[in-house]
Amino acid sequence: MKNSQEELFEYCAKEIISKSVEGYNGTVFAYGQTGSGKTFTMSGTPNNYNYRGIIPRSITRVFQEIGSKPEYEFKVEVSYLEIYNEIVIILFIICKAFGSST
């Protein structure tokens, strides 16, 4: 059975994103054998908008949710890492405060 990237995001990550904006911690974790599609599932491809993975869809969703709540102040911290052969590789970290004077 094949599912689209959109269907996978809706099923696996959308509620986690919504709850994180409400103040809960959230994690989306991909685990599997080499070549099983983890990178494609999480990152997608930059060449086709429909093939965006969970990460770009999640980032978009976080800022949509924040934008719909102008009465609140948010601080967003995102970590993107890979564990390969028991080595943790930090791929990307963003820290940005919204509405904060710091």
Distance bins in CASP14 RR format, pairs under 12 A and 6 or more apart:
PFRMAT RR
TARGET T0000
AUTHOR 0000-0000-0000
RMODE 2
METHOD distances of the structure
MODEL  1
1 7 0 0 0 0 0 1 0 0 0 0 0
1 8 0 0 0 0 0 1 0 0 0 0 0
2 8 0 0 0 0 0 1 0 0 0 0 0
3 9 0 0 0 0 1 0 0 0 0 0 0
3 10 0 0 0 0 1 0 0 0 0 0 0
3 11 1 0 0 1 0 0 0 0 0 0 0
3 12 0 0 0 0 1 0 0 0 0 0 0
3 41 0 0 0 0 1 0 0 0 0 0 0
4 10 0 0 0 0 1 0 0 0 0 0 0
4 11 0 0 0 0 0 1 0 0 0 0 0
4 41 0 0 0 0 0 1 0 0 0 0 0
4 44 0 0 0 0 0 1 0 0 0 0 0
4 48 0 0 0 0 0 1 0 0 0 0 0
4 50 1 0 0 1 0 0 0 0 0 0 0
4 51 0 0 0 0 1 0 0 0 0 0 0
4 52 0 0 0 0 0 1 0 0 0 0 0
4 53 0 0 0 0 0 1 0 0 0 0 0
4 57 0 0 0 0 0 1 0 0 0 0 0
5 11 0 0 0 0 0 1 0 0 0 0 0
5 12 0 0 0 0 0 1 0 0 0 0 0
5 13 0 0 0 0 0 1 0 0 0 0 0
5 37 0 0 0 0 0 1 0 0 0 0 0
5 40 0 0 0 0 1 0 0 0 0 0 0
5 41 1 0 0 1 0 0 0 0 0 0 0
5 42 0 0 0 0 0 1 0 0 0 0 0
5 43 0 0 0 0 0 1 0 0 0 0 0
5 44 1 0 0 1 0 0 0 0 0 0 0
5 45 0 0 0 0 1 0 0 0 0 0 0
5 48 0 0 0 0 1 0 0 0 0 0 0
5 49 0 0 0 0 1 0 0 0 0 0 0
5 50 1 0 0 1 0 0 0 0 0 0 0
5 51 1 0 1 0 0 0 0 0 0 0 0
5 52 1 0 0 1 0 0 0 0 0 0 0
5 53 1 0 1 0 0 0 0 0 0 0 0
5 54 1 0 0 1 0 0 0 0 0 0 0
5 55 0 0 0 0 0 1 0 0 0 0 0
5 56 0 0 0 0 1 0 0 0 0 0 0
5 57 1 0 0 1 0 0 0 0 0 0 0
5 58 0 0 0 0 0 1 0 0 0 0 0
6 12 0 0 0 0 0 1 0 0 0 0 0
6 13 0 0 0 0 0 1 0 0 0 0 0
6 14 0 0 0 0 1 0 0 0 0 0 0
6 44 0 0 0 0 0 1 0 0 0 0 0
6 49 0 0 0 0 0 1 0 0 0 0 0
6 50 1 0 0 1 0 0 0 0 0 0 0
6 51 0 0 0 0 1 0 0 0 0 0 0
6 52 0 0 0 0 1 0 0 0 0 0 0
6 53 0 0 0 0 1 0 0 0 0 0 0
6 54 0 0 0 0 0 1 0 0 0 0 0
6 56 0 0 0 0 0 1 0 0 0 0 0
6 57 1 0 0 1 0 0 0 0 0 0 0
6 60 0 0 0 0 0 1 0 0 0 0 0
6 61 0 0 0 0 0 1 0 0 0 0 0
7 13 0 0 0 0 0 1 0 0 0 0 0
7 14 0 0 0 0 0 1 0 0 0 0 0
7 41 0 0 0 0 0 1 0 0 0 0 0
7 50 0 0 0 0 0 1 0 0 0 0 0
7 53 0 0 0 0 0 1 0 0 0 0 0
7 54 0 0 0 0 0 1 0 0 0 0 0
7 57 0 0 0 0 0 1 0 0 0 0 0
8 14 0 0 0 0 0 1 0 0 0 0 0
8 28 0 0 0 0 0 1 0 0 0 0 0
8 30 0 0 0 0 0 1 0 0 0 0 0
8 37 0 0 0 0 0 1 0 0 0 0 0
8 38 0 0 0 0 0 1 0 0 0 0 0
8 40 0 0 0 0 0 1 0 0 0 0 0
8 41 1 0 0 1 0 0 0 0 0 0 0
8 42 0 0 0 0 0 1 0 0 0 0 0
8 44 0 0 0 0 0 1 0 0 0 0 0
8 51 0 0 0 0 0 1 0 0 0 0 0
8 52 0 0 0 0 0 1 0 0 0 0 0
8 53 1 0 0 1 0 0 0 0 0 0 0
8 54 1 0 0 1 0 0 0 0 0 0 0
8 55 0 0 0 0 0 1 0 0 0 0 0
8 57 0 0 0 0 1 0 0 0 0 0 0
8 58 0 0 0 0 0 1 0 0 0 0 0
9 15 0 0 0 0 0 1 0 0 0 0 0
9 16 0 0 0 0 0 1 0 0 0 0 0
9 17 0 0 0 0 1 0 0 0 0 0 0
9 28 0 0 0 0 1 0 0 0 0 0 0
9 41 0 0 0 0 1 0 0 0 0 0 0
9 42 0 0 0 0 0 1 0 0 0 0 0
9 44 0 0 0 0 0 1 0 0 0 0 0
9 50 0 0 0 0 0 1 0 0 0 0 0
9 51 0 0 0 0 0 1 0 0 0 0 0
9 52 0 0 0 0 1 0 0 0 0 0 0
9 53 1 0 0 1 0 0 0 0 0 0 0
9 54 1 0 1 0 0 0 0 0 0 0 0
9 55 0 0 0 0 1 0 0 0 0 0 0
9 56 0 0 0 0 1 0 0 0 0 0 0
9 57 1 0 1 0 0 0 0 0 0 0 0
9 58 1 0 0 1 0 0 0 0 0 0 0
9 59 0 0 0 0 0 1 0 0 0 0 0
9 60 0 0 0 0 1 0 0 0 0 0 0
9 61 0 0 0 0 1 0 0 0 0 0 0
10 16 0 0 0 0 0 1 0 0 0 0 0
10 17 0 0 0 0 0 1 0 0 0 0 0
10 18 0 0 0 0 0 1 0 0 0 0 0
10 54 0 0 0 0 0 1 0 0 0 0 0
10 57 0 0 0 0 1 0 0 0 0 0 0
10 58 0 0 0 0 0 1 0 0 0 0 0
10 61 0 0 0 0 0 1 0 0 0 0 0
11 28 0 0 0 0 0 1 0 0 0 0 0
11 41 0 0 0 0 0 1 0 0 0 0 0
11 54 0 0 0 0 0 1 0 0 0 0 0
11 57 0 0 0 0 0 1 0 0 0 0 0
12 26 0 0 0 0 0 1 0 0 0 0 0
12 27 0 0 0 0 0 1 0 0 0 0 0
12 28 1 0 0 1 0 0 0 0 0 0 0
12 29 0 0 0 0 1 0 0 0 0 0 0
12 30 0 0 0 0 1 0 0 0 0 0 0
12 41 0 0 0 0 1 0 0 0 0 0 0
12 42 0 0 0 0 0 1 0 0 0 0 0
12 53 0 0 0 0 0 1 0 0 0 0 0
12 54 1 0 0 1 0 0 0 0 0 0 0
12 55 0 0 0 0 0 1 0 0 0 0 0
12 57 0 0 0 0 0 1 0 0 0 0 0
12 58 0 0 0 0 1 0 0 0 0 0 0
13 19 0 0 0 0 0 1 0 0 0 0 0
13 20 0 0 0 0 0 1 0 0 0 0 0
13 26 0 0 0 0 1 0 0 0 0 0 0
13 27 0 0 0 0 0 1 0 0 0 0 0
13 28 1 0 1 0 0 0 0 0 0 0 0
13 29 0 0 0 0 0 1 0 0 0 0 0
13 30 0 0 0 0 0 1 0 0 0 0 0
13 41 0 0 0 0 0 1 0 0 0 0 0
13 42 0 0 0 0 1 0 0 0 0 0 0
13 52 0 0 0 0 0 1 0 0 0 0 0
13 53 0 0 0 0 1 0 0 0 0 0 0
13 54 1 0 1 0 0 0 0 0 0 0 0
13 55 0 0 0 0 1 0 0 0 0 0 0
13 56 0 0 0 0 0 1 0 0 0 0 0
13 57 1 0 0 1 0 0 0 0 0 0 0
13 58 1 0 1 0 0 0 0 0 0 0 0
13 59 0 0 0 0 0 1 0 0 0 0 0
13 60 0 0 0 0 0 1 0 0 0 0 0
13 61 1 0 0 1 0 0 0 0 0 0 0
13 62 0 0 0 0 0 1 0 0 0 0 0
14 20 0 0 0 0 0 1 0 0 0 0 0
14 21 0 0 0 0 0 1 0 0 0 0 0
14 28 0 0 0 0 0 1 0 0 0 0 0
14 54 0 0 0 0 1 0 0 0 0 0 0
14 57 0 0 0 0 1 0 0 0 0 0 0
14 58 0 0 0 0 1 0 0 0 0 0 0
14 60 0 0 0 0 0 1 0 0 0 0 0
14 61 1 0 0 1 0 0 0 0 0 0 0
14 62 0 0 0 0 0 1 0 0 0 0 0
14 64 0 0 0 0 0 1 0 0 0 0 0
14 65 0 0 0 0 0 1 0 0 0 0 0
15 21 0 0 0 0 0 1 0 0 0 0 0
15 22 0 0 0 0 0 1 0 0 0 0 0
15 24 0 0 0 0 0 1 0 0 0 0 0
15 26 0 0 0 0 1 0 0 0 0 0 0
15 28 0 0 0 0 0 1 0 0 0 0 0
15 58 0 0 0 0 0 1 0 0 0 0 0
15 61 0 0 0 0 0 1 0 0 0 0 0
15 65 0 0 0 0 0 1 0 0 0 0 0
16 22 0 0 0 0 0 1 0 0 0 0 0
16 23 0 0 0 0 0 1 0 0 0 0 0
16 24 0 0 0 0 1 0 0 0 0 0 0
16 25 0 0 0 0 1 0 0 0 0 0 0
16 26 1 0 1 0 0 0 0 0 0 0 0
16 27 1 0 0 1 0 0 0 0 0 0 0
16 28 1 0 0 1 0 0 0 0 0 0 0
16 29 0 0 0 0 0 1 0 0 0 0 0
16 54 0 0 0 0 1 0 0 0 0 0 0
16 57 0 0 0 0 0 1 0 0 0 0 0
16 58 0 0 0 0 1 0 0 0 0 0 0
16 61 0 0 0 0 1 0 0 0 0 0 0
16 62 0 0 0 0 0 1 0 0 0 0 0
16 65 0 0 0 0 0 1 0 0 0 0 0
17 23 0 0 0 0 0 1 0 0 0 0 0
17 24 0 0 0 0 0 1 0 0 0 0 0
17 25 0 0 0 0 0 1 0 0 0 0 0
17 26 0 0 0 0 1 0 0 0 0 0 0
17 27 0 0 0 0 0 1 0 0 0 0 0
17 28 0 0 0 0 1 0 0 0 0 0 0
17 54 0 0 0 0 1 0 0 0 0 0 0
17 55 0 0 0 0 0 1 0 0 0 0 0
17 57 0 0 0 0 1 0 0 0 0 0 0
17 58 1 0 1 0 0 0 0 0 0 0 0
17 59 0 0 0 0 1 0 0 0 0 0 0
17 60 0 0 0 0 1 0 0 0 0 0 0
17 61 1 0 1 0 0 0 0 0 0 0 0
17 62 1 0 1 0 0 0 0 0 0 0 0
17 63 0 0 0 0 0 1 0 0 0 0 0
17 64 0 0 0 0 1 0 0 0 0 0 0
17 65 1 0 0 1 0 0 0 0 0 0 0
17 66 0 0 0 0 0 1 0 0 0 0 0
17 76 0 0 0 0 0 1 0 0 0 0 0
17 78 0 0 0 0 0 1 0 0 0 0 0
18 24 0 0 0 0 1 0 0 0 0 0 0
18 26 0 0 0 0 0 1 0 0 0 0 0
18 58 0 0 0 0 0 1 0 0 0 0 0
18 61 1 0 0 1 0 0 0 0 0 0 0
18 62 0 0 0 0 1 0 0 0 0 0 0
18 64 0 0 0 0 0 1 0 0 0 0 0
18 65 1 0 0 1 0 0 0 0 0 0 0
18 66 0 0 0 0 0 1 0 0 0 0 0
18 68 0 0 0 0 0 1 0 0 0 0 0
18 69 0 0 0 0 0 1 0 0 0 0 0
19 25 0 0 0 0 1 0 0 0 0 0 0
19 26 1 0 0 1 0 0 0 0 0 0 0
19 27 0 0 0 0 0 1 0 0 0 0 0
19 28 0 0 0 0 0 1 0 0 0 0 0
19 61 0 0 0 0 0 1 0 0 0 0 0
19 62 0 0 0 0 0 1 0 0 0 0 0
19 65 0 0 0 0 0 1 0 0 0 0 0
20 26 1 0 1 0 0 0 0 0 0 0 0
20 27 0 0 0 0 1 0 0 0 0 0 0
20 28 0 0 0 0 0 1 0 0 0 0 0
20 58 0 0 0 0 1 0 0 0 0 0 0
20 59 0 0 0 0 0 1 0 0 0 0 0
20 61 0 0 0 0 1 0 0 0 0 0 0
20 62 1 0 0 1 0 0 0 0 0 0 0
20 65 0 0 0 0 1 0 0 0 0 0 0
20 66 0 0 0 0 0 1 0 0 0 0 0
20 74 0 0 0 0 0 1 0 0 0 0 0
20 75 0 0 0 0 0 1 0 0 0 0 0
20 76 0 0 0 0 1 0 0 0 0 0 0
20 77 0 0 0 0 0 1 0 0 0 0 0
20 78 0 0 0 0 0 1 0 0 0 0 0
21 58 0 0 0 0 0 1 0 0 0 0 0
21 61 0 0 0 0 1 0 0 0 0 0 0
21 62 1 0 0 1 0 0 0 0 0 0 0
21 63 0 0 0 0 1 0 0 0 0 0 0
21 64 0 0 0 0 1 0 0 0 0 0 0
21 65 1 0 1 0 0 0 0 0 0 0 0
21 66 1 0 0 1 0 0 0 0 0 0 0
21 67 0 0 0 0 1 0 0 0 0 0 0
21 68 0 0 0 0 1 0 0 0 0 0 0
21 69 1 0 0 1 0 0 0 0 0 0 0
21 72 0 0 0 0 1 0 0 0 0 0 0
21 74 1 0 0 1 0 0 0 0 0 0 0
21 75 0 0 0 0 0 1 0 0 0 0 0
21 76 0 0 0 0 1 0 0 0 0 0 0
21 98 0 0 0 0 0 1 0 0 0 0 0
22 62 0 0 0 0 0 1 0 0 0 0 0
22 65 0 0 0 0 1 0 0 0 0 0 0
22 66 0 0 0 0 0 1 0 0 0 0 0
22 69 0 0 0 0 1 0 0 0 0 0 0
22 72 0 0 0 0 0 1 0 0 0 0 0
22 74 0 0 0 0 0 1 0 0 0 0 0
23 62 0 0 0 0 0 1 0 0 0 0 0
23 65 0 0 0 0 0 1 0 0 0 0 0
23 66 0 0 0 0 0 1 0 0 0 0 0
23 69 0 0 0 0 0 1 0 0 0 0 0
23 72 0 0 0 0 0 1 0 0 0 0 0
23 74 0 0 0 0 1 0 0 0 0 0 0
23 75 0 0 0 0 0 1 0 0 0 0 0
23 76 0 0 0 0 0 1 0 0 0 0 0
25 77 0 0 0 0 0 1 0 0 0 0 0
25 79 0 0 0 0 0 1 0 0 0 0 0
26 58 0 0 0 0 1 0 0 0 0 0 0
26 62 0 0 0 0 0 1 0 0 0 0 0
26 77 0 0 0 0 0 1 0 0 0 0 0
26 78 0 0 0 0 0 1 0 0 0 0 0
26 79 0 0 0 0 0 1 0 0 0 0 0
27 54 0 0 0 0 0 1 0 0 0 0 0
27 58 0 0 0 0 0 1 0 0 0 0 0
27 78 0 0 0 0 0 1 0 0 0 0 0
27 79 0 0 0 0 1 0 0 0 0 0 0
27 80 0 0 0 0 0 1 0 0 0 0 0
27 81 0 0 0 0 0 1 0 0 0 0 0
28 38 0 0 0 0 0 1 0 0 0 0 0
28 41 0 0 0 0 1 0 0 0 0 0 0
28 42 1 0 0 1 0 0 0 0 0 0 0
28 43 0 0 0 0 0 1 0 0 0 0 0
28 53 0 0 0 0 0 1 0 0 0 0 0
28 54 1 0 1 0 0 0 0 0 0 0 0
28 55 0 0 0 0 1 0 0 0 0 0 0
28 57 0 0 0 0 0 1 0 0 0 0 0
28 58 1 0 0 1 0 0 0 0 0 0 0
28 59 0 0 0 0 0 1 0 0 0 0 0
28 61 0 0 0 0 0 1 0 0 0 0 0
28 62 0 0 0 0 0 1 0 0 0 0 0
28 78 0 0 0 0 0 1 0 0 0 0 0
28 79 0 0 0 0 0 1 0 0 0 0 0
28 80 0 0 0 0 0 1 0 0 0 0 0
29 38 0 0 0 0 1 0 0 0 0 0 0
29 41 0 0 0 0 0 1 0 0 0 0 0
29 42 0 0 0 0 1 0 0 0 0 0 0
29 54 0 0 0 0 0 1 0 0 0 0 0
29 80 0 0 0 0 0 1 0 0 0 0 0
29 81 0 0 0 0 0 1 0 0 0 0 0
29 82 0 0 0 0 0 1 0 0 0 0 0
29 83 0 0 0 0 1 0 0 0 0 0 0
30 36 0 0 0 0 1 0 0 0 0 0 0
30 37 0 0 0 0 1 0 0 0 0 0 0
30 38 1 0 1 0 0 0 0 0 0 0 0
30 39 0 0 0 0 1 0 0 0 0 0 0
30 40 0 0 0 0 1 0 0 0 0 0 0
30 41 1 0 1 0 0 0 0 0 0 0 0
30 42 1 0 1 0 0 0 0 0 0 0 0
30 43 0 0 0 0 1 0 0 0 0 0 0
30 44 0 0 0 0 0 1 0 0 0 0 0
30 53 0 0 0 0 0 1 0 0 0 0 0
30 54 1 0 0 1 0 0 0 0 0 0 0
30 55 0 0 0 0 1 0 0 0 0 0 0
30 80 0 0 0 0 0 1 0 0 0 0 0
30 81 0 0 0 0 0 1 0 0 0 0 0
30 82 0 0 0 0 1 0 0 0 0 0 0
30 83 0 0 0 0 0 1 0 0 0 0 0
31 37 0 0 0 0 0 1 0 0 0 0 0
31 38 1 0 0 1 0 0 0 0 0 0 0
31 41 0 0 0 0 0 1 0 0 0 0 0
31 42 0 0 0 0 0 1 0 0 0 0 0
31 82 0 0 0 0 0 1 0 0 0 0 0
31 83 0 0 0 0 1 0 0 0 0 0 0
32 38 1 0 1 0 0 0 0 0 0 0 0
32 39 0 0 0 0 0 1 0 0 0 0 0
32 41 0 0 0 0 0 1 0 0 0 0 0
32 42 0 0 0 0 0 1 0 0 0 0 0
32 83 0 0 0 0 0 1 0 0 0 0 0
32 84 0 0 0 0 0 1 0 0 0 0 0
34 84 0 0 0 0 1 0 0 0 0 0 0
34 85 0 0 0 0 0 1 0 0 0 0 0
35 41 0 0 0 0 0 1 0 0 0 0 0
36 42 0 0 0 0 0 1 0 0 0 0 0
37 43 0 0 0 0 0 1 0 0 0 0 0
37 44 0 0 0 0 1 0 0 0 0 0 0
37 45 0 0 0 0 0 1 0 0 0 0 0
37 53 0 0 0 0 0 1 0 0 0 0 0
37 54 0 0 0 0 0 1 0 0 0 0 0
38 44 0 0 0 0 0 1 0 0 0 0 0
38 53 0 0 0 0 0 1 0 0 0 0 0
38 54 0 0 0 0 0 1 0 0 0 0 0
38 55 0 0 0 0 0 1 0 0 0 0 0
38 82 0 0 0 0 1 0 0 0 0 0 0
38 83 0 0 0 0 0 1 0 0 0 0 0
38 84 0 0 0 0 0 1 0 0 0 0 0
39 45 0 0 0 0 1 0 0 0 0 0 0
39 53 0 0 0 0 1 0 0 0 0 0 0
39 54 0 0 0 0 0 1 0 0 0 0 0
39 55 0 0 0 0 0 1 0 0 0 0 0
39 80 0 0 0 0 0 1 0 0 0 0 0
39 82 0 0 0 0 1 0 0 0 0 0 0
39 84 0 0 0 0 0 1 0 0 0 0 0
39 91 0 0 0 0 0 1 0 0 0 0 0
40 46 0 0 0 0 0 1 0 0 0 0 0
40 47 0 0 0 0 0 1 0 0 0 0 0
40 48 0 0 0 0 0 1 0 0 0 0 0
40 51 1 0 0 1 0 0 0 0 0 0 0
40 52 0 0 0 0 0 1 0 0 0 0 0
40 53 1 0 0 1 0 0 0 0 0 0 0
40 54 0 0 0 0 0 1 0 0 0 0 0
40 55 0 0 0 0 0 1 0 0 0 0 0
41 51 0 0 0 0 0 1 0 0 0 0 0
41 52 0 0 0 0 0 1 0 0 0 0 0
41 53 1 0 0 1 0 0 0 0 0 0 0
41 54 1 0 0 1 0 0 0 0 0 0 0
41 55 0 0 0 0 1 0 0 0 0 0 0
41 56 0 0 0 0 0 1 0 0 0 0 0
41 57 0 0 0 0 0 1 0 0 0 0 0
42 52 0 0 0 0 0 1 0 0 0 0 0
42 53 1 0 0 1 0 0 0 0 0 0 0
42 54 1 0 1 0 0 0 0 0 0 0 0
42 55 1 0 1 0 0 0 0 0 0 0 0
42 56 0 0 0 0 1 0 0 0 0 0 0
42 57 0 0 0 0 0 1 0 0 0 0 0
42 58 0 0 0 0 1 0 0 0 0 0 0
42 59 0 0 0 0 0 1 0 0 0 0 0
42 80 0 0 0 0 1 0 0 0 0 0 0
42 81 0 0 0 0 0 1 0 0 0 0 0
42 82 0 0 0 0 1 0 0 0 0 0 0
42 91 0 0 0 0 0 1 0 0 0 0 0
42 92 0 0 0 0 0 1 0 0 0 0 0
43 51 0 0 0 0 1 0 0 0 0 0 0
43 52 0 0 0 0 1 0 0 0 0 0 0
43 53 1 0 1 0 0 0 0 0 0 0 0
43 54 0 0 0 0 1 0 0 0 0 0 0
43 55 1 0 1 0 0 0 0 0 0 0 0
43 56 1 0 0 1 0 0 0 0 0 0 0
43 57 0 0 0 0 0 1 0 0 0 0 0
43 58 0 0 0 0 0 1 0 0 0 0 0
43 59 0 0 0 0 0 1 0 0 0 0 0
43 80 0 0 0 0 1 0 0 0 0 0 0
43 82 0 0 0 0 0 1 0 0 0 0 0
43 91 0 0 0 0 1 0 0 0 0 0 0
43 92 0 0 0 0 0 1 0 0 0 0 0
44 50 0 0 0 0 1 0 0 0 0 0 0
44 51 1 0 1 0 0 0 0 0 0 0 0
44 52 1 0 1 0 0 0 0 0 0 0 0
44 53 1 1 0 0 0 0 0 0 0 0 0
44 54 0 0 0 0 1 0 0 0 0 0 0
44 55 1 0 0 1 0 0 0 0 0 0 0
44 56 1 0 0 1 0 0 0 0 0 0 0
44 57 0 0 0 0 1 0 0 0 0 0 0
44 58 0 0 0 0 0 1 0 0 0 0 0
45 51 1 0 1 0 0 0 0 0 0 0 0
45 52 1 0 0 1 0 0 0 0 0 0 0
45 53 0 0 0 0 1 0 0 0 0 0 0
45 56 0 0 0 0 0 1 0 0 0 0 0
46 52 0 0 0 0 1 0 0 0 0 0 0
46 53 0 0 0 0 0 1 0 0 0 0 0
46 55 0 0 0 0 0 1 0 0 0 0 0
46 56 0 0 0 0 1 0 0 0 0 0 0
48 56 0 0 0 0 0 1 0 0 0 0 0
49 56 0 0 0 0 1 0 0 0 0 0 0
49 57 0 0 0 0 0 1 0 0 0 0 0
49 60 0 0 0 0 0 1 0 0 0 0 0
50 56 0 0 0 0 0 1 0 0 0 0 0
50 57 0 0 0 0 0 1 0 0 0 0 0
51 57 0 0 0 0 0 1 0 0 0 0 0
52 58 0 0 0 0 1 0 0 0 0 0 0
52 59 0 0 0 0 1 0 0 0 0 0 0
52 60 0 0 0 0 1 0 0 0 0 0 0
52 61 0 0 0 0 0 1 0 0 0 0 0
53 59 0 0 0 0 0 1 0 0 0 0 0
53 60 0 0 0 0 0 1 0 0 0 0 0
53 61 0 0 0 0 0 1 0 0 0 0 0
54 60 0 0 0 0 0 1 0 0 0 0 0
54 61 0 0 0 0 1 0 0 0 0 0 0
54 80 0 0 0 0 0 1 0 0 0 0 0
55 61 0 0 0 0 0 1 0 0 0 0 0
55 62 0 0 0 0 0 1 0 0 0 0 0
55 78 0 0 0 0 1 0 0 0 0 0 0
55 79 0 0 0 0 0 1 0 0 0 0 0
55 80 1 0 0 1 0 0 0 0 0 0 0
55 81 0 0 0 0 0 1 0 0 0 0 0
55 82 0 0 0 0 0 1 0 0 0 0 0
55 91 0 0 0 0 1 0 0 0 0 0 0
55 92 0 0 0 0 1 0 0 0 0 0 0
55 94 0 0 0 0 0 1 0 0 0 0 0
56 62 0 0 0 0 0 1 0 0 0 0 0
56 63 0 0 0 0 0 1 0 0 0 0 0
56 78 0 0 0 0 0 1 0 0 0 0 0
56 80 0 0 0 0 0 1 0 0 0 0 0
56 92 0 0 0 0 0 1 0 0 0 0 0
57 63 0 0 0 0 0 1 0 0 0 0 0
57 64 0 0 0 0 0 1 0 0 0 0 0
58 64 0 0 0 0 0 1 0 0 0 0 0
58 65 0 0 0 0 0 1 0 0 0 0 0
58 76 0 0 0 0 0 1 0 0 0 0 0
58 78 0 0 0 0 1 0 0 0 0 0 0
58 80 0 0 0 0 0 1 0 0 0 0 0
59 65 0 0 0 0 0 1 0 0 0 0 0
59 66 0 0 0 0 0 1 0 0 0 0 0
59 76 0 0 0 0 1 0 0 0 0 0 0
59 78 1 0 0 1 0 0 0 0 0 0 0
59 80 0 0 0 0 1 0 0 0 0 0 0
59 92 0 0 0 0 0 1 0 0 0 0 0
59 94 0 0 0 0 1 0 0 0 0 0 0
59 96 0 0 0 0 0 1 0 0 0 0 0
60 66 0 0 0 0 0 1 0 0 0 0 0
60 67 0 0 0 0 0 1 0 0 0 0 0
61 67 0 0 0 0 0 1 0 0 0 0 0
61 68 0 0 0 0 0 1 0 0 0 0 0
61 76 0 0 0 0 0 1 0 0 0 0 0
62 68 0 0 0 0 0 1 0 0 0 0 0
62 69 0 0 0 0 0 1 0 0 0 0 0
62 74 0 0 0 0 1 0 0 0 0 0 0
62 75 0 0 0 0 0 1 0 0 0 0 0
62 76 1 0 0 1 0 0 0 0 0 0 0
62 77 0 0 0 0 0 1 0 0 0 0 0
62 78 1 0 0 1 0 0 0 0 0 0 0
62 94 0 0 0 0 0 1 0 0 0 0 0
62 96 0 0 0 0 0 1 0 0 0 0 0
62 98 0 0 0 0 0 1 0 0 0 0 0
63 69 0 0 0 0 0 1 0 0 0 0 0
63 74 0 0 0 0 1 0 0 0 0 0 0
63 76 0 0 0 0 1 0 0 0 0 0 0
63 78 0 0 0 0 0 1 0 0 0 0 0
63 94 0 0 0 0 0 1 0 0 0 0 0
63 96 0 0 0 0 0 1 0 0 0 0 0
63 98 0 0 0 0 1 0 0 0 0 0 0
65 72 0 0 0 0 0 1 0 0 0 0 0
65 74 0 0 0 0 1 0 0 0 0 0 0
65 76 0 0 0 0 0 1 0 0 0 0 0
65 98 0 0 0 0 0 1 0 0 0 0 0
66 72 1 0 0 1 0 0 0 0 0 0 0
66 73 0 0 0 0 1 0 0 0 0 0 0
66 74 1 0 1 0 0 0 0 0 0 0 0
66 75 0 0 0 0 0 1 0 0 0 0 0
66 76 1 0 0 1 0 0 0 0 0 0 0
66 96 0 0 0 0 0 1 0 0 0 0 0
66 97 0 0 0 0 0 1 0 0 0 0 0
66 98 1 0 0 1 0 0 0 0 0 0 0
66 99 0 0 0 0 0 1 0 0 0 0 0
67 73 0 0 0 0 0 1 0 0 0 0 0
67 74 0 0 0 0 1 0 0 0 0 0 0
67 76 0 0 0 0 0 1 0 0 0 0 0
67 98 0 0 0 0 1 0 0 0 0 0 0
67 99 0 0 0 0 0 1 0 0 0 0 0
68 74 0 0 0 0 0 1 0 0 0 0 0
69 98 0 0 0 0 0 1 0 0 0 0 0
69 99 0 0 0 0 0 1 0 0 0 0 0
70 98 0 0 0 0 1 0 0 0 0 0 0
70 99 0 0 0 0 0 1 0 0 0 0 0
71 99 0 0 0 0 0 1 0 0 0 0 0
72 98 0 0 0 0 1 0 0 0 0 0 0
72 99 0 0 0 0 1 0 0 0 0 0 0
72 100 0 0 0 0 0 1 0 0 0 0 0
73 97 0 0 0 0 1 0 0 0 0 0 0
73 98 1 0 0 1 0 0 0 0 0 0 0
73 99 1 0 1 0 0 0 0 0 0 0 0
73 100 1 0 0 1 0 0 0 0 0 0 0
73 101 0 0 0 0 0 1 0 0 0 0 0
73 102 0 0 0 0 0 1 0 0 0 0 0
74 96 0 0 0 0 1 0 0 0 0 0 0
74 97 1 0 0 1 0 0 0 0 0 0 0
74 98 1 0 1 0 0 0 0 0 0 0 0
74 99 1 0 0 1 0 0 0 0 0 0 0
74 100 0 0 0 0 1 0 0 0 0 0 0
75 94 0 0 0 0 0 1 0 0 0 0 0
75 95 1 0 0 1 0 0 0 0 0 0 0
75 96 1 0 0 1 0 0 0 0 0 0 0
75 97 1 0 1 0 0 0 0 0 0 0 0
75 98 1 0 0 1 0 0 0 0 0 0 0
75 99 0 0 0 0 1 0 0 0 0 0 0
75 100 1 0 0 1 0 0 0 0 0 0 0
75 102 0 0 0 0 1 0 0 0 0 0 0
76 93 0 0 0 0 0 1 0 0 0 0 0
76 94 1 0 0 1 0 0 0 0 0 0 0
76 95 1 0 0 1 0 0 0 0 0 0 0
76 96 1 0 1 0 0 0 0 0 0 0 0
76 97 1 0 0 1 0 0 0 0 0 0 0
76 98 1 0 0 1 0 0 0 0 0 0 0
76 99 0 0 0 0 0 1 0 0 0 0 0
76 100 0 0 0 0 0 1 0 0 0 0 0
77 92 0 0 0 0 0 1 0 0 0 0 0
77 93 1 0 0 1 0 0 0 0 0 0 0
77 94 1 0 0 1 0 0 0 0 0 0 0
77 95 1 0 1 0 0 0 0 0 0 0 0
77 96 0 0 0 0 1 0 0 0 0 0 0
77 97 0 0 0 0 1 0 0 0 0 0 0
77 98 0 0 0 0 0 1 0 0 0 0 0
78 90 0 0 0 0 0 1 0 0 0 0 0
78 91 0 0 0 0 0 1 0 0 0 0 0
78 92 1 0 0 1 0 0 0 0 0 0 0
78 93 1 0 0 1 0 0 0 0 0 0 0
78 94 1 0 1 0 0 0 0 0 0 0 0
78 95 0 0 0 0 1 0 0 0 0 0 0
78 96 0 0 0 0 1 0 0 0 0 0 0
79 88 0 0 0 0 0 1 0 0 0 0 0
79 89 0 0 0 0 0 1 0 0 0 0 0
79 90 1 0 0 1 0 0 0 0 0 0 0
79 91 0 0 0 0 1 0 0 0 0 0 0
79 92 1 0 0 1 0 0 0 0 0 0 0
79 93 1 0 1 0 0 0 0 0 0 0 0
79 94 0 0 0 0 1 0 0 0 0 0 0
79 95 0 0 0 0 1 0 0 0 0 0 0
80 88 0 0 0 0 0 1 0 0 0 0 0
80 89 0 0 0 0 1 0 0 0 0 0 0
80 90 1 0 0 1 0 0 0 0 0 0 0
80 91 1 0 1 0 0 0 0 0 0 0 0
80 92 1 0 1 0 0 0 0 0 0 0 0
80 93 1 0 0 1 0 0 0 0 0 0 0
80 94 0 0 0 0 1 0 0 0 0 0 0
81 87 0 0 0 0 0 1 0 0 0 0 0
81 88 1 0 1 0 0 0 0 0 0 0 0
81 89 1 0 0 1 0 0 0 0 0 0 0
81 90 1 0 1 0 0 0 0 0 0 0 0
81 91 1 0 1 0 0 0 0 0 0 0 0
81 92 0 0 0 0 1 0 0 0 0 0 0
81 93 0 0 0 0 1 0 0 0 0 0 0
82 88 1 0 0 1 0 0 0 0 0 0 0
82 89 1 0 1 0 0 0 0 0 0 0 0
82 90 0 0 0 0 1 0 0 0 0 0 0
82 91 1 0 1 0 0 0 0 0 0 0 0
82 92 0 0 0 0 0 1 0 0 0 0 0
83 89 1 0 0 1 0 0 0 0 0 0 0
83 90 0 0 0 0 0 1 0 0 0 0 0
83 91 0 0 0 0 0 1 0 0 0 0 0
84 91 0 0 0 0 0 1 0 0 0 0 0
95 102 0 0 0 0 0 1 0 0 0 0 0
96 102 0 0 0 0 0 1 0 0 0 0 0
END
